[in-house]
Amino acid sequence: MEGTPDFWLALFASEIVQRGRSESVSFNQLHKDDNSRVKQVLYCQAEDKPISRSDIVKGYEYEKDKYVVVEDEEIKKVAPKTAKTMEVLEFVKTTEVDPIYFDASYYLAPDEAGEKPYALLFEALKQSQCVGVAKIAMHNREHIVILRPGARGILLHTMYYKDEIRQVEEFRTDTSAIQDKELALAKMLIDSLLASFEPDKYKDNYRDNLMAMIKAKIEGKEIVETVTPAHKAPVIDILEALKMSLAEGKKPPRSVRETSGEAEASDEAVAKPKRGRKTSGAD
């Protein structure tokens, strides 16, 4: 098809950039008596002595305590021959890809020579509501990746292979016992807490508290215990969840309040029938 080579140039002339990284507080291990750094020693159990890293080889345990030794050169011979440029395998509808298969995420940024075909691929993916499935070698391994149009460019997600996804047989949901009234209340509770997704408002409080404690110790200050917020207890009963939400001042939508009011009025009418009013013998 005319124009196809320029179209795929978008992939051949692109740079893979790590999309994000987990920020955590790391510690070094010190000797308790003198606070000096300690190091790990490679130790041979059979000879009962330390050994150098150059004396280490790779071994695959195929039975308990039985290994086959694999040399680095042997690994190189069977390494995937996939080029660092991507091989597009197919395109599939976005809705068909279960996010459970996503592993790491990257930005796919175009080089100067590939900006126009990159933009063409980006727009085509958006309008067709498709993602690309491609193959590429990274980190000494062959990966299947998803090319997905993001807000401003193409995102690349490395994927788990199907045999890497843990199959948990007991992970299933029985919805047969759910009543319509319970489902309606659950949906009302969701509606009452509905908000726009704003990542900036979510903070790693544990990391912030840990760094504040470390800074205080460096400055010689007294360590103050963190105030424990009044978290909600795990709730199974959806009615209790709704009550707790209301108690915290998060008002549900009007439809919830009206339904709750109607339910309370109905319960009161059943519990306290008006005096002098005849009741029907029919149920």
C-alpha positions as CSV (number, residue, x, y, z in Angstrom):
1,M,0.0,0.0,0.0
2,E,1.3,3.4,-1.0
3,G,2.7,5.4,2.0
4,T,3.1,2.3,4.2
5,P,7.0,2.6,4.6
6,D,6.6,6.2,5.9
7,F,3.8,5.1,8.2
8,W,6.0,2.5,9.9
9,L,8.9,4.9,10.1
10,A,7.1,6.2,13.1
11,L,8.1,3.1,15.0
12,F,11.6,2.8,13.5
13,A,12.4,6.4,14.4
14,S,11.1,6.5,17.9
15,E,12.6,6.6,21.4
16,I,11.2,4.6,24.3
17,V,11.2,6.7,27.5
18,Q,10.2,5.4,30.9
19,R,6.8,6.8,31.8
20,G,7.3,6.9,35.6
21,R,9.0,5.2,38.5
22,S,8.0,4.3,42.0
23,E,9.5,6.7,44.6
24,S,10.3,5.0,47.9
25,V,12.6,5.6,50.8
26,S,15.7,3.3,50.7
27,F,18.0,2.4,53.5
28,N,21.5,1.1,53.7
29,Q,22.4,-1.7,56.1
30,L,24.8,-0.8,58.9
31,H,26.6,-2.7,61.6
32,K,24.6,-1.9,64.8
33,D,27.7,-1.5,67.0
34,D,29.6,1.1,64.9
35,N,27.1,2.2,62.2
36,S,29.5,1.2,59.4
37,R,28.3,-0.1,56.1
38,V,28.1,-3.9,55.7
39,K,28.4,-5.8,52.5
40,Q,27.1,-9.1,51.3
41,V,29.6,-11.9,50.9
42,L,29.3,-14.7,48.4
43,Y,29.8,-17.8,50.3
44,C,30.3,-21.4,49.1
45,Q,28.5,-23.8,51.4
46,A,30.3,-26.9,50.1
47,E,33.8,-25.5,50.7
48,D,32.8,-23.3,53.6
49,K,34.6,-20.2,52.4
50,P,33.9,-16.9,50.6
51,I,34.3,-16.8,46.9
52,S,34.6,-14.0,44.3
53,R,31.9,-12.9,41.8
54,S,34.1,-14.2,39.0
55,D,33.6,-17.7,40.3
56,I,29.8,-17.5,39.9
57,V,28.0,-19.3,37.1
58,K,24.3,-19.5,36.3
59,G,22.4,-22.7,37.3
60,Y,18.9,-23.8,36.6
61,E,17.3,-26.1,39.3
62,Y,15.4,-28.7,37.3
63,E,15.0,-31.0,40.4
64,K,15.5,-30.4,44.1
65,D,19.2,-29.6,44.6
66,K,20.0,-30.6,41.0
67,Y,21.2,-28.0,38.5
68,V,22.2,-27.6,34.9
69,V,24.9,-25.0,34.3
70,V,24.2,-22.4,31.6
71,E,27.0,-20.2,30.2
72,D,26.5,-16.6,29.2
73,E,27.5,-17.4,25.6
74,E,24.9,-20.1,25.4
75,I,22.2,-17.6,26.5
76,K,23.3,-15.2,23.8
77,K,22.9,-17.9,21.1
78,V,19.3,-18.4,21.9
79,A,18.5,-14.7,22.6
80,P,15.6,-13.3,20.5
81,K,16.8,-11.8,17.2
82,T,14.1,-9.2,17.2
83,A,15.6,-5.8,16.3
84,K,15.3,-2.8,18.6
85,T,12.9,-1.4,16.1
86,M,9.4,-2.8,16.6
87,E,7.7,-5.4,14.5
88,V,3.9,-4.7,14.4
89,L,1.9,-7.9,14.5
90,E,-1.6,-6.6,14.4
91,F,-4.2,-4.0,15.5
92,V,-7.0,-4.8,17.8
93,K,-9.9,-2.9,19.3
94,T,-9.0,-1.1,22.6
95,T,-12.0,-2.7,24.4
96,E,-10.6,-6.2,23.7
97,V,-7.4,-5.7,25.7
98,D,-7.8,-6.5,29.4
99,P,-5.5,-4.2,31.5
100,I,-4.5,-7.2,33.6
101,Y,-2.0,-7.9,30.9
102,F,-0.2,-4.5,31.2
103,D,3.2,-4.6,32.9
104,A,5.4,-1.5,32.6
105,S,4.5,1.7,30.8
106,Y,6.6,4.0,28.6
107,Y,6.3,7.0,26.4
108,L,7.0,6.3,22.7
109,A,8.6,9.6,21.6
110,P,9.4,10.3,17.9
111,D,12.8,11.3,16.6
112,E,12.9,14.3,14.4
113,A,12.8,12.2,11.2
114,G,9.7,10.4,12.3
115,E,7.5,13.2,13.7
116,K,5.0,13.2,10.8
117,P,4.4,9.5,10.5
118,Y,4.3,9.3,14.3
119,A,1.5,11.9,14.3
120,L,-0.2,9.9,11.5
121,L,-0.1,6.7,13.5
122,F,-1.3,8.5,16.7
123,E,-4.3,10.0,15.0
124,A,-5.2,6.8,13.2
125,L,-5.2,4.8,16.5
126,K,-7.4,7.5,18.1
127,Q,-10.0,7.6,15.4
128,S,-10.1,3.8,14.9
129,Q,-10.3,3.2,18.6
130,C,-7.6,0.6,18.2
131,V,-4.3,-0.3,19.7
132,G,-1.3,-1.8,18.0
133,V,0.2,-5.1,19.1
134,A,4.0,-5.2,18.4
135,K,7.1,-7.2,19.3
136,I,10.4,-5.8,20.4
137,A,13.5,-6.9,22.3
138,M,14.3,-5.0,25.5
139,H,16.4,-5.8,28.6
140,N,17.6,-9.1,27.1
141,R,14.1,-10.3,26.6
142,E,11.5,-10.4,23.8
143,H,8.4,-8.4,24.7
144,I,4.9,-8.2,23.3
145,V,3.8,-4.5,23.7
146,I,0.7,-2.5,23.3
147,L,0.8,0.8,21.4
148,R,-2.0,3.0,22.8
149,P,-2.8,6.6,22.0
150,G,-2.6,8.7,25.1
151,A,-3.7,12.4,25.6
152,R,-0.7,13.8,23.7
153,G,1.2,10.9,22.2
154,I,1.6,7.2,21.9
155,L,2.1,5.1,25.0
156,L,3.8,1.7,25.1
157,H,2.9,-1.0,27.6
158,T,4.9,-4.1,27.9
159,M,2.6,-7.1,28.5
160,Y,2.6,-10.2,30.5
161,Y,2.3,-13.4,28.5
162,K,-0.9,-15.4,29.2
163,D,1.0,-18.1,31.1
164,E,2.5,-15.4,33.4
165,I,-1.0,-14.2,34.6
166,R,-1.8,-16.0,37.8
167,Q,-5.0,-18.0,37.4
168,V,-6.9,-17.9,40.7
169,E,-9.8,-20.3,40.6
170,E,-11.5,-19.0,43.7
171,F,-11.5,-15.5,42.3
172,R,-15.0,-15.2,41.1
173,T,-18.1,-13.2,42.0
174,D,-21.5,-14.7,42.6
175,T,-24.1,-12.0,41.9
176,S,-27.2,-14.3,42.1
177,A,-28.1,-13.3,45.6
178,I,-28.0,-9.5,44.9
179,Q,-31.4,-7.8,45.3
180,D,-32.5,-4.9,43.1
181,K,-32.9,-2.7,46.1
182,E,-29.4,-3.4,47.4
183,L,-27.9,-2.8,43.9
184,A,-29.8,0.6,43.7
185,L,-28.4,1.7,47.1
186,A,-24.9,0.6,46.1
187,K,-25.1,2.6,42.9
188,M,-26.4,5.6,44.9
189,L,-23.4,5.4,47.2
190,I,-21.0,5.4,44.2
191,D,-22.9,8.4,42.9
192,S,-22.6,10.2,46.2
193,L,-18.8,9.9,46.1
194,L,-18.4,10.5,42.4
195,A,-15.5,12.8,41.5
196,S,-13.2,13.7,38.7
197,F,-9.9,11.7,38.7
198,E,-7.2,14.1,39.9
199,P,-3.9,12.3,40.6
200,D,-2.4,15.4,42.3
201,K,-4.7,15.0,45.3
202,Y,-3.4,11.5,46.1
203,K,-0.3,11.5,48.3
204,D,2.0,8.9,49.7
205,N,1.5,9.8,53.4
206,Y,3.8,7.0,54.6
207,R,6.7,8.2,52.5
208,D,6.1,11.9,53.5
209,N,6.0,10.9,57.2
210,L,9.1,8.7,56.9
211,M,11.1,11.5,55.3
212,A,9.8,14.0,57.9
213,M,11.0,11.7,60.7
214,I,14.4,11.2,59.0
215,K,14.8,15.0,58.6
216,A,13.9,15.5,62.3
217,K,16.5,12.9,63.4
218,I,19.2,14.7,61.3
219,E,18.3,18.0,62.9
220,G,18.3,16.4,66.4
221,K,14.6,17.0,66.9
222,E,12.2,14.9,69.0
223,I,10.3,12.3,67.0
224,V,6.5,12.9,67.2
225,E,4.2,10.1,66.6
226,T,2.0,10.5,63.5
227,V,-1.7,11.2,64.3
228,T,-3.8,8.3,63.2
229,P,-6.7,9.5,61.0
230,A,-10.2,8.2,61.6
231,H,-10.3,5.8,58.7
232,K,-13.5,4.0,57.8
233,A,-13.7,0.4,59.0
234,P,-14.2,-2.2,56.3
235,V,-18.0,-2.3,55.6
236,I,-19.8,-5.2,54.0
237,D,-23.4,-4.0,54.5
238,I,-24.1,-1.3,51.8
239,L,-26.7,0.3,54.1
240,E,-24.0,0.8,56.7
241,A,-21.7,2.2,54.1
242,L,-24.3,4.8,53.1
243,K,-24.9,5.8,56.8
244,M,-21.1,6.2,57.3
245,S,-20.8,8.3,54.2
246,L,-23.6,10.6,55.4
247,A,-22.2,10.8,58.9
248,E,-19.0,12.2,57.5
249,G,-20.8,15.0,55.8
250,K,-20.7,13.6,52.3
251,K,-24.3,14.1,51.2
252,P,-25.6,11.7,48.6
253,P,-27.5,13.1,45.6
254,R,-31.0,14.2,46.0
255,S,-32.3,10.9,44.6
256,V,-30.7,9.1,47.5
257,R,-32.1,11.4,50.1
258,E,-35.6,11.2,48.6
259,T,-35.4,7.4,48.4
260,S,-34.1,7.2,52.0
261,G,-36.9,9.5,53.1
262,E,-39.5,7.5,51.4
263,A,-38.1,4.3,52.9
264,E,-38.2,5.8,56.4
265,A,-41.8,7.1,55.9
266,S,-42.8,3.7,54.6
267,D,-41.2,1.9,57.6
268,E,-42.9,4.4,60.0
269,A,-46.2,3.8,58.4
270,V,-45.9,0.1,58.8
271,A,-44.7,0.3,62.4
272,K,-47.3,2.9,63.5
273,P,-50.5,2.7,61.5
274,K,-52.9,5.7,62.0
275,R,-55.5,5.3,64.7
276,G,-59.1,4.7,63.5
277,R,-58.0,3.6,60.1
278,K,-59.1,0.1,59.0
279,T,-56.6,-2.2,57.6
280,S,-57.4,-4.6,54.8
281,G,-57.2,-8.2,55.5
282,A,-55.4,-8.8,52.2
283,D,-51.6,-8.9,52.2
